[in-house]
């Protein structure tokens, strides 16, 4: 540490530390780099929490390293903030909006695009809040790559972003599971002197949790609450719900429960989303009785369960093959006039098929029409796969031919289920015939498709 010149009152610029991290990574000792930055953050050196986490990603993820390295060298917010007069290859290619915009969204995105280009040509340029509103509207349609493209065009014509613009951009990267780029954007926020909002942090926490890094998000929350990186940060209910759900999904139930208690101690009352996340955690941890107890106590405290909380608990019962309890809960749900959704039915279908209750599963599938629930592609994949696994070849092929007659556009995943079932049933001629038709249906076999066929013929092909 002395060799680095780190003393009690010595402050290193964020990008200085990023460059040191790059040196460690290039020396193939990324873990050592993480260790040093962690000790710096917990010890004497005064560096920001986002410097620490940016460096962690630099040490571990090559993509993040290249992203942050170019940022530091050009002293810009990040490559996505750099003028893109000449296109250069990047890790994150974004097609033009013309390639991605859809007309079946809640807003007419073609009109949004026309409006956007008109705004770019206006002199003087419209206020940034008008661009933010347009970017936010497109982001709500989940056309995240289009938002990134639009942002790049804004930078090209010197439309300066504000923190709201960056919030939309950060959220788009996190929704695309590119939290590495999100962290680079976040570091750039501090570089430019912007003041992050609660939305900024919530977007980053969501990205970390979605990528399986809930513990990193939790540690970051603790740091910013303690004043490292942000002095006035106060987490809200959305923040807590995101972290509790993420921790519970990763099997970190105890940490989820601790955060739940911390939230209540801080005066923030839980809602249905909070309870559903904890119930999911109990189910994942094989504490199904505690999950049911929490479900009941939630209702006693005045929180009426919804279809999500019911489905989470039903899934817990199905996971541990307690189908009687699952079906009893389903009937309770119907009696209380909660309308099940396709996820509820899919969950129960998987559970019933797993214990060999094929007829019960078929009856349940028929009830979907009664409850006005439309099966999705996952429903048909479950039925086809489960019919084959339960040696119901005739039912599987009858369903498949019915779907074809109705003209449904089946995905390659669905055909993989059928090919796998046919191969395991030693119907290699049928499998080979169906495989040959994939190209005529506009489908391209995946690696999994080829593996299914190779495995089937190697086991049951008699050397042919």
C-alpha positions as CSV (number, residue, x, y, z in Angstrom):
1,X,0.0,0.0,0.0
2,X,2.9,2.4,0.8
3,X,4.4,1.6,-2.6
4,X,1.2,3.0,-4.1
5,X,1.6,6.2,-2.1
6,X,-1.7,5.7,-0.2
7,X,-1.9,7.5,3.0
8,X,-4.7,8.5,5.3
9,X,-5.4,11.9,3.6
10,X,-4.3,11.0,0.1
11,X,-7.1,11.1,-2.5
12,X,-6.6,9.4,-5.8
13,X,-8.7,10.3,-8.8
14,X,-11.3,7.6,-9.7
15,X,-9.7,7.1,-13.1
16,X,-6.2,6.7,-11.5
17,X,-7.6,3.7,-9.7
18,X,-9.2,2.3,-12.8
19,X,-5.9,2.5,-14.6
20,X,-4.2,0.6,-11.7
21,X,-7.0,-2.0,-11.9
22,X,-6.3,-2.4,-15.6
23,X,-2.6,-2.9,-14.8
24,X,-3.5,-5.7,-12.4
25,X,-5.9,-7.3,-14.9
26,X,-3.3,-7.1,-17.7
27,X,-0.9,-8.8,-15.3
28,X,-3.5,-11.6,-15.0
29,X,-4.0,-11.0,-11.3
30,X,-7.5,-9.6,-11.3
31,X,-8.4,-11.1,-7.9
32,X,-5.5,-9.3,-6.3
33,X,-6.8,-6.1,-7.8
34,X,-10.2,-6.7,-6.3
35,X,-8.6,-7.4,-2.9
36,X,-6.7,-4.1,-2.9
37,X,-9.6,-2.0,-3.9
38,X,-11.8,-3.6,-1.3
39,X,-9.2,-2.9,1.4
40,X,-8.9,0.7,0.1
41,X,-12.7,1.2,0.3
42,X,-12.9,-0.2,3.8
43,X,-9.7,1.3,5.1
44,X,-7.8,4.6,4.9
45,X,-8.0,5.7,1.3
46,X,-10.8,8.1,0.4
47,X,-12.2,6.7,-2.8
48,X,-15.7,6.5,-3.9
49,X,-17.8,3.4,-3.8
50,X,-18.4,3.4,-7.6
51,X,-14.7,3.6,-8.2
52,X,-14.4,0.3,-6.2
53,X,-17.2,-1.4,-8.1
54,X,-16.0,-0.1,-11.5
55,X,-12.6,-1.5,-10.7
56,X,-14.0,-4.9,-9.7
57,X,-15.8,-5.2,-13.0
58,X,-12.6,-4.0,-14.8
59,X,-10.6,-6.8,-13.1
60,X,-13.2,-9.5,-13.9
61,X,-14.9,-8.6,-17.1
62,X,-12.9,-7.9,-20.3
63,X,-15.7,-6.0,-21.8
64,X,-15.9,-3.6,-18.9
65,X,-12.1,-3.2,-18.9
66,X,-12.1,-2.0,-22.5
67,X,-15.1,0.2,-21.9
68,X,-13.6,2.0,-18.9
69,X,-10.1,2.2,-20.4
70,X,-11.3,4.1,-23.4
71,X,-13.3,6.3,-21.2
72,X,-10.3,7.2,-19.0
73,X,-8.1,7.8,-22.0
74,X,-10.4,10.2,-23.7
75,X,-11.6,11.8,-20.5
76,X,-15.2,11.4,-21.6
77,X,-18.2,10.0,-19.8
78,X,-18.0,6.7,-21.8
79,X,-17.7,5.6,-25.4
80,X,-21.5,6.1,-25.7
81,X,-21.0,9.7,-24.9
82,X,-18.3,10.2,-27.5
83,X,-19.1,11.7,-30.9
84,X,-19.7,8.9,-33.4
85,X,-18.8,10.7,-36.6
86,X,-17.1,7.5,-37.9
87,X,-18.5,4.2,-37.0
88,X,-16.1,1.9,-35.2
89,X,-16.7,-1.7,-34.2
90,X,-17.7,-2.1,-30.5
91,X,-18.8,-4.9,-28.3
92,X,-22.3,-3.5,-28.2
93,X,-23.7,-3.1,-31.7
94,X,-27.0,-1.2,-31.9
95,X,-29.1,-1.4,-35.1
96,X,-30.8,1.7,-36.4
97,X,-34.3,2.5,-35.1
98,X,-35.7,1.7,-38.6
99,X,-34.6,-1.9,-38.0
100,X,-36.1,-2.2,-34.6
101,X,-39.1,0.1,-34.2
102,X,-42.4,-1.8,-34.0
103,X,-45.9,-0.5,-34.8
104,X,-47.7,-2.7,-32.3
105,X,-46.5,-0.7,-29.2
106,X,-48.6,1.5,-27.0
107,X,-47.1,4.6,-28.7
108,X,-46.5,4.9,-32.4
109,X,-42.7,4.6,-32.4
110,X,-42.5,5.6,-36.1
111,X,-44.1,8.9,-35.1
112,X,-41.7,9.1,-32.2
113,X,-38.7,8.6,-34.6
114,X,-40.0,11.3,-37.0
115,X,-40.5,13.7,-34.1
116,X,-37.0,12.9,-32.8
117,X,-35.3,13.7,-36.1
118,X,-37.3,16.9,-36.5
119,X,-36.1,17.9,-33.0
120,X,-32.5,17.3,-33.9
121,X,-32.8,19.6,-36.9
122,X,-34.4,22.5,-34.9
123,X,-32.5,25.6,-34.3
124,X,-32.2,26.4,-31.5
125,X,-32.3,22.9,-30.1
126,X,-35.3,22.1,-27.9
127,X,-34.8,21.8,-24.2
128,X,-33.3,18.5,-22.9
129,X,-36.4,17.6,-21.0
130,X,-38.3,17.2,-24.3
131,X,-35.7,14.7,-25.5
132,X,-35.9,12.9,-22.2
133,X,-39.6,12.6,-22.5
134,X,-39.3,11.1,-25.9
135,X,-36.5,8.7,-24.9
136,X,-38.5,7.6,-21.9
137,X,-41.6,6.9,-24.0
138,X,-39.6,4.7,-26.4
139,X,-37.9,2.9,-23.4
140,X,-41.3,2.0,-22.1
141,X,-41.9,0.0,-25.2
142,X,-38.8,-2.0,-24.3
143,X,-37.0,-1.0,-27.5
144,X,-33.9,-0.4,-25.4
145,X,-31.4,-0.6,-28.2
146,X,-33.3,2.1,-30.1
147,X,-33.0,4.4,-27.1
148,X,-29.2,3.9,-27.1
149,X,-29.1,4.6,-30.8
150,X,-31.2,7.8,-30.4
151,X,-28.9,8.9,-27.6
152,X,-25.9,8.5,-29.8
153,X,-27.5,10.7,-32.4
154,X,-28.1,13.3,-29.8
155,X,-24.5,13.4,-28.8
156,X,-23.4,13.7,-32.5
157,X,-25.3,17.0,-32.7
158,X,-24.0,18.3,-29.4
159,X,-27.3,17.9,-27.4
160,X,-26.0,17.8,-23.9
161,X,-27.6,15.2,-21.6
162,X,-28.6,15.8,-18.0
163,X,-29.0,13.3,-15.2
164,X,-32.5,12.3,-16.4
165,X,-31.1,11.4,-19.8
166,X,-28.4,9.3,-18.2
167,X,-31.0,7.6,-16.0
168,X,-32.9,6.4,-19.1
169,X,-29.7,5.3,-20.7
170,X,-28.5,3.4,-17.6
171,X,-31.8,1.7,-17.2
172,X,-31.7,0.5,-20.9
173,X,-28.3,-1.0,-20.5
174,X,-29.4,-2.8,-17.2
175,X,-32.5,-4.1,-18.9
176,X,-30.3,-5.5,-21.6
177,X,-28.3,-7.3,-19.0
178,X,-25.3,-5.1,-19.8
179,X,-24.6,-4.1,-16.2
180,X,-20.9,-3.9,-17.0
181,X,-21.6,-0.9,-19.4
182,X,-24.1,0.4,-16.8
183,X,-21.3,0.6,-14.2
184,X,-19.1,2.5,-16.7
185,X,-22.0,4.9,-17.3
186,X,-22.4,5.3,-13.5
187,X,-18.7,6.0,-13.0
188,X,-19.0,8.7,-15.8
189,X,-21.9,10.2,-13.9
190,X,-19.5,11.1,-11.1
191,X,-16.8,12.1,-13.5
192,X,-19.1,14.7,-15.0
193,X,-20.2,16.0,-11.6
194,X,-23.9,14.9,-12.0
195,X,-25.9,14.2,-8.8
196,X,-27.4,10.7,-9.1
197,X,-31.0,10.3,-8.2
198,X,-32.8,7.4,-6.5
199,X,-33.8,6.3,-10.0
200,X,-30.1,6.1,-11.0
201,X,-29.4,3.8,-8.1
202,X,-32.5,1.7,-8.5
203,X,-31.6,1.1,-12.2
204,X,-28.1,0.0,-11.3
205,X,-29.4,-2.3,-8.4
206,X,-31.9,-3.8,-10.8
207,X,-29.2,-4.5,-13.3
208,X,-26.9,-6.1,-10.7
209,X,-29.7,-8.3,-9.3
210,X,-30.8,-9.4,-12.7
211,X,-27.3,-10.5,-13.5
212,X,-27.0,-12.6,-10.4
213,X,-24.9,-10.0,-8.4
214,X,-27.4,-9.3,-5.6
215,X,-24.6,-9.4,-3.0
216,X,-22.7,-6.8,-4.9
217,X,-25.8,-4.6,-5.0
218,X,-26.3,-5.1,-1.3
219,X,-22.8,-4.1,-0.5
220,X,-23.1,-1.1,-2.7
221,X,-26.3,-0.1,-0.9
222,X,-24.5,-0.3,2.5
223,X,-21.7,1.8,1.2
224,X,-23.8,4.6,-0.2
225,X,-26.0,4.6,3.0
226,X,-22.8,5.1,5.0
227,X,-21.9,8.1,2.9
228,X,-19.3,6.6,0.6
229,X,-20.2,7.9,-2.8
230,X,-23.4,9.6,-1.8
231,X,-24.1,11.6,1.4
232,X,-27.9,12.1,1.0
233,X,-28.9,8.8,-0.5
234,X,-32.1,7.3,1.1
235,X,-33.3,4.0,-0.4
236,X,-37.0,3.7,-1.1
237,X,-39.5,0.8,-1.3
238,X,-38.5,0.0,-4.9
239,X,-34.9,-0.2,-4.0
240,X,-35.6,-2.6,-1.1
241,X,-38.0,-4.7,-3.1
242,X,-35.4,-5.1,-5.9
243,X,-32.7,-6.2,-3.5
244,X,-34.9,-8.5,-1.4
245,X,-36.2,-10.3,-4.5
246,X,-32.8,-10.6,-6.0
247,X,-31.2,-12.0,-2.8
248,X,-34.1,-14.5,-2.3
249,X,-33.8,-15.6,-5.9
250,X,-30.2,-16.4,-5.4
251,X,-31.0,-18.4,-2.2
252,X,-29.7,-15.7,0.2
253,X,-32.8,-15.8,2.3
254,X,-31.1,-14.7,5.6
255,X,-29.7,-11.6,4.0
256,X,-33.1,-10.9,2.4
257,X,-34.8,-11.2,5.8
258,X,-32.2,-8.9,7.4
259,X,-32.8,-6.3,4.7
260,X,-36.6,-6.7,5.2
261,X,-36.2,-5.9,9.0
262,X,-33.9,-3.0,8.2
263,X,-36.5,-1.6,5.8
264,X,-39.2,-1.7,8.5
265,X,-36.9,-0.2,11.1
266,X,-36.2,2.7,8.6
267,X,-40.0,3.4,8.5
268,X,-40.6,1.9,5.1
269,X,-43.6,-0.4,5.1
270,X,-43.5,-3.5,2.8
271,X,-46.0,-4.1,0.1
272,X,-47.2,-7.2,-1.9
273,X,-44.0,-7.2,-4.0
274,X,-41.9,-7.3,-0.8
275,X,-43.9,-10.2,0.6
276,X,-43.9,-12.1,-2.7
277,X,-40.1,-11.9,-2.8
278,X,-39.7,-13.3,0.7
279,X,-42.2,-16.0,0.0
280,X,-40.2,-17.0,-3.0
281,X,-37.1,-17.1,-0.8
282,X,-38.7,-19.3,1.7
283,X,-39.9,-21.7,-1.0
284,X,-36.4,-21.8,-2.6
285,X,-34.9,-22.6,0.8
286,X,-37.2,-25.5,1.4
287,X,-39.1,-23.6,4.1
288,X,-42.5,-24.0,2.5
289,X,-44.3,-24.0,5.9
290,X,-42.8,-20.6,6.7
291,X,-43.8,-19.4,3.3
292,X,-47.4,-20.4,3.9
293,X,-47.3,-18.8,7.3
294,X,-46.0,-15.5,5.9
295,X,-48.6,-15.7,3.2
296,X,-51.4,-16.0,5.8
297,X,-49.9,-13.3,8.1
298,X,-49.6,-11.0,5.1
299,X,-53.4,-11.2,4.6
300,X,-54.1,-10.8,8.3
301,X,-52.1,-7.5,8.3
302,X,-54.3,-6.2,5.5
303,X,-52.2,-7.0,2.5
304,X,-54.5,-8.8,0.1
305,X,-52.6,-11.4,-2.0
306,X,-52.7,-11.1,-5.7
307,X,-52.1,-13.5,-8.6
308,X,-48.3,-13.1,-8.3
309,X,-48.2,-14.0,-4.6
310,X,-50.5,-17.0,-5.1
311,X,-48.5,-18.2,-8.0
312,X,-45.2,-17.9,-6.1
313,X,-46.6,-20.1,-3.3
314,X,-48.1,-22.6,-5.7
315,X,-44.8,-22.9,-7.4
316,X,-43.2,-23.7,-4.0
317,X,-45.7,-26.5,-3.4
318,X,-45.1,-27.9,-6.9
319,X,-41.4,-27.7,-6.5
320,X,-41.5,-30.1,-3.6
321,X,-44.3,-32.2,-5.2
322,X,-47.0,-31.2,-2.7
323,X,-49.6,-31.1,-5.5
324,X,-52.6,-31.5,-3.2
325,X,-51.7,-28.3,-1.4
326,X,-50.9,-26.6,-4.7
327,X,-54.3,-27.5,-6.2
328,X,-56.0,-26.5,-2.9
329,X,-54.4,-23.1,-3.1
330,X,-55.4,-22.8,-6.7
331,X,-59.0,-23.6,-5.9
332,X,-58.9,-21.1,-3.0
333,X,-57.6,-18.5,-5.5
334,X,-60.6,-19.2,-7.8
335,X,-63.1,-19.0,-4.9
336,X,-61.7,-15.6,-3.9
337,X,-62.2,-14.5,-7.5
338,X,-58.5,-14.0,-8.3
339,X,-58.0,-14.7,-11.9
340,X,-55.1,-17.1,-12.6
341,X,-52.8,-16.2,-15.4
342,X,-50.8,-18.3,-17.9
343,X,-47.8,-18.5,-15.5
344,X,-50.1,-20.0,-12.8
345,X,-51.4,-22.7,-15.2
346,X,-47.9,-23.4,-16.6
347,X,-46.6,-23.8,-13.0
348,X,-49.3,-26.3,-12.1
349,X,-48.9,-28.2,-15.4
350,X,-45.2,-28.8,-14.7
351,X,-46.0,-29.9,-11.2
352,X,-48.7,-32.4,-12.3
353,X,-46.7,-33.9,-15.1
354,X,-43.6,-34.3,-12.8
355,X,-45.6,-36.7,-10.6
356,X,-47.1,-38.5,-13.5
357,X,-50.6,-37.1,-13.3
358,X,-51.1,-36.8,-17.0
359,X,-55.0,-36.9,-17.0
360,X,-55.1,-34.2,-14.3
361,X,-52.8,-32.0,-16.3
362,X,-54.9,-32.4,-19.4
363,X,-58.0,-31.5,-17.4
364,X,-56.2,-28.4,-16.1
365,X,-55.2,-27.4,-19.6
366,X,-58.8,-27.6,-20.7
367,X,-59.7,-25.2,-17.8
368,X,-57.6,-22.5,-19.3
369,X,-60.3,-21.8,-21.8
370,X,-62.9,-21.7,-19.0
371,X,-60.9,-19.0,-17.3
372,X,-60.2,-17.2,-20.5
373,X,-56.5,-17.7,-20.3
374,X,-54.7,-18.1,-23.6
375,X,-51.8,-20.7,-23.7
376,X,-48.4,-19.3,-24.7
377,X,-45.5,-21.0,-26.4
378,X,-44.2,-22.1,-23.0
379,X,-47.5,-23.9,-22.3
380,X,-47.2,-25.9,-25.5
381,X,-43.5,-26.7,-24.9
382,X,-44.5,-28.0,-21.4
383,X,-47.2,-30.2,-22.8
384,X,-45.1,-31.6,-25.6
385,X,-42.1,-32.2,-23.5
386,X,-44.1,-33.8,-20.7
387,X,-46.2,-36.0,-23.0
388,X,-42.9,-37.5,-24.3
389,X,-41.4,-37.9,-20.9
390,X,-44.5,-39.7,-19.7
391,X,-44.5,-42.0,-22.7
392,X,-47.6,-40.4,-24.2
393,X,-46.3,-40.3,-27.8
394,X,-49.7,-40.3,-29.4
395,X,-50.9,-37.3,-27.4
396,X,-47.7,-35.4,-28.1
397,X,-47.9,-35.9,-31.9
398,X,-51.7,-35.2,-31.9
399,X,-51.0,-31.8,-30.2
400,X,-48.1,-31.0,-32.5
401,X,-50.2,-31.7,-35.6
402,X,-53.1,-29.6,-34.2
403,X,-50.7,-26.7,-33.6
404,X,-49.5,-27.0,-37.2
405,X,-53.0,-27.1,-38.6
406,X,-53.9,-23.9,-36.7
407,X,-50.9,-22.2,-38.3
408,X,-49.1,-21.3,-35.1
409,X,-45.6,-20.1,-35.6
410,X,-43.7,-22.6,-33.5
411,X,-40.2,-21.7,-32.2
412,X,-37.1,-23.8,-32.7
413,X,-37.4,-24.6,-28.9
414,X,-40.7,-26.3,-29.6
415,X,-39.2,-28.4,-32.4
416,X,-36.3,-29.3,-30.2
417,X,-38.8,-30.7,-27.6
418,X,-40.4,-32.8,-30.3
419,X,-37.2,-34.0,-31.9
420,X,-35.8,-35.0,-28.4
421,X,-39.0,-36.9,-27.7
422,X,-39.0,-38.7,-31.0
423,X,-35.3,-39.7,-30.7
424,X,-35.8,-41.0,-27.1
425,X,-38.8,-42.9,-28.3
426,X,-36.6,-44.4,-31.0
427,X,-38.7,-42.9,-33.8
428,X,-35.6,-41.8,-35.7
429,X,-37.3,-41.8,-39.1
430,X,-39.9,-39.3,-37.9
431,X,-37.2,-37.2,-36.2
432,X,-35.1,-37.2,-39.4
433,X,-38.1,-36.2,-41.5
434,X,-39.0,-33.4,-39.2
435,X,-35.4,-32.2,-38.9
436,X,-35.3,-31.9,-42.7
437,X,-38.4,-29.7,-42.8
438,X,-37.0,-27.1,-40.4
439,X,-35.4,-25.0,-43.2
440,X,-38.6,-24.9,-45.1
441,X,-40.3,-23.5,-42.0
442,X,-37.8,-20.7,-41.8
443,X,-36.1,-22.1,-38.8
444,X,-32.4,-22.6,-38.3
445,X,-31.2,-25.6,-36.1
446,X,-29.3,-24.6,-33.0
447,X,-26.4,-26.4,-31.4
448,X,-28.9,-28.1,-29.1
449,X,-30.9,-29.3,-32.1
450,X,-27.8,-30.9,-33.6
451,X,-26.8,-32.4,-30.2
452,X,-30.3,-34.0,-30.0
453,X,-30.0,-35.6,-33.4
454,X,-26.4,-36.8,-32.9
455,X,-27.3,-38.2,-29.4
456,X,-30.4,-40.0,-30.8
457,X,-28.7,-41.6,-33.7
458,X,-25.6,-42.6,-31.7
459,X,-27.7,-44.4,-29.1
460,X,-30.5,-45.8,-31.2
461,X,-29.3,-45.6,-34.8
462,X,-27.7,-49.1,-35.0
463,X,-24.6,-47.6,-36.5
464,X,-26.4,-46.1,-39.6
